[in-house]
Amino acid sequence: MDASDWNARYDTSELIWKGEPNQFLPLEVADLAPGTALDLACGEGRNAVWLAKQGWIATGVDFSDVGVEKGRALAAENGVEATWVVADVTTWEPPANGYDLVAVFYLQLAAEERRASMITAVRALGVGGTLVLVGHDLLNLTEGYGGPQNPSFLLTAEDIIDDLTAAEVLLDVELVTEKSGRVERSVSTDDGERAAIDTLVRVRRVA
Ligand SMILES: C[S@@+](CC[C@H](N)C(=O)[O-])C[C@H]1O[C@@H](n2cnc3c(N)ncnc32)[C@H](O)[C@@H]1O
């Protein structure tokens, strides 16, 4: 899906993801002191706004200007401020000073673009900063609920670790892997609770 496809999807008065943070975000940042945070592919801004509410100085970036405007409105509704940027995360040049947290949630890209987006994510990360990626795992296709049905847009923790290793070499940085694997996300459906299978990778930049 390109930016105009996402714009069409977001072109509704309702929030598609209801304005609540993804269930893994609060858990993954619970042990971090609020600092600067980047939400890469922020969509309608639910995660950036939640981070801002927790005291993070948040920036959301997405190539859908409709999504970004909804993020801006969600921030205003919640009485918080955040910086909003309309840009393609495969080519965006982050500011040089480096974020304390980079969050990448459910960015659905084919392998080459995904790698470019992970290079952007690492480029944006300050020394000592944490990168958290959550995405739809390949196994979800056969054993989980919902999510994209085209395997080209699904991923594994190994794919992300490979991308991050390439970014380390390219950018001459050092990352330590803190978490890398599959997690189950509960989804409420008309037929009760179902489990979706996500990939979760968390790394810290140490040099
Ligand atoms: C499934 S949504 C997830 C949004 C948000 N991270 C969340 O969890 O609510 C995927 C988002 O990725 C964005 N996206 C996809 N490709 C992108 C790209 N190359 N550059 C910037 N944003 C992109 C889309 O516009 C969309 O908002």
The ligand as an SDF file (V2000), in Angstrom:
LIG
                    3D

 27 29  0  0  0  0  0  0  0  0999 V2000
   -0.6330   -0.7910   10.1130 C   0  0  0  0  0  0  0  0  0  0  0  0
   -0.2820    0.9150   10.1610 S   0  0  0  0  0  0  0  0  0  0  0  0
    0.4340    1.0700   11.7580 C   0  0  0  0  0  0  0  0  0  0  0  0
    0.3770    2.4710   12.3060 C   0  0  0  0  0  0  0  0  0  0  0  0
    0.9460    2.6440   13.7130 C   0  0  0  0  0  0  0  0  0  0  0  0
    2.3290    2.2730   13.8080 N   0  0  0  0  0  0  0  0  0  0  0  0
    0.1410    1.8990   14.7250 C   0  0  0  0  0  0  0  0  0  0  0  0
    0.6120    0.8730   15.2370 O   0  0  0  0  0  0  0  0  0  0  0  0
   -0.9770    2.3430   15.0190 O   0  0  0  0  0  0  0  0  0  0  0  0
    1.1180    1.0560    9.0830 C   0  0  0  0  0  0  0  0  0  0  0  0
    1.5380    2.4970    8.8280 C   0  0  0  0  0  0  0  0  0  0  0  0
    2.7470    2.5070    8.0820 O   0  0  0  0  0  0  0  0  0  0  0  0
    2.7140    3.6480    7.2500 C   0  0  0  0  0  0  0  0  0  0  0  0
    3.7170    3.4480    6.1890 N   0  0  0  0  0  0  0  0  0  0  0  0
    3.8120    2.4030    5.3190 C   0  0  0  0  0  0  0  0  0  0  0  0
    4.8690    2.5610    4.5240 N   0  0  0  0  0  0  0  0  0  0  0  0
    5.4650    3.7360    4.8900 C   0  0  0  0  0  0  0  0  0  0  0  0
    6.6000    4.4390    4.4350 C   0  0  0  0  0  0  0  0  0  0  0  0
    7.3660    3.9620    3.4520 N   0  0  0  0  0  0  0  0  0  0  0  0
    6.9130    5.6180    5.0300 N   0  0  0  0  0  0  0  0  0  0  0  0
    6.1310    6.1090    6.0400 C   0  0  0  0  0  0  0  0  0  0  0  0
    5.0480    5.4760    6.5200 N   0  0  0  0  0  0  0  0  0  0  0  0
    4.7160    4.3010    5.9560 C   0  0  0  0  0  0  0  0  0  0  0  0
    1.2900    3.7170    6.7610 C   0  0  0  0  0  0  0  0  0  0  0  0
    0.9380    4.9850    6.2850 O   0  0  0  0  0  0  0  0  0  0  0  0
    0.5480    3.3200    8.0270 C   0  0  0  0  0  0  0  0  0  0  0  0
    0.1920    4.4610    8.7620 O   0  0  0  0  0  0  0  0  0  0  0  0
  1  2  1  0
  2  3  1  0
  2 10  1  0
  3  4  1  0
  4  5  1  0
  5  6  1  0
  5  7  1  0
  7  8  2  0
  7  9  1  0
 10 11  1  0
 11 12  1  0
 11 26  1  0
 12 13  1  0
 13 14  1  0
 13 24  1  0
 14 15  1  0
 14 23  1  0
 15 16  2  0
 16 17  1  0
 17 18  1  0
 17 23  2  0
 18 19  1  0
 18 20  2  0
 20 21  1  0
 21 22  2  0
 22 23  1  0
 24 25  1  0
 24 26  1  0
 26 27  1  0
M  CHG  2   2   1   9  -1
M  END
$$$$
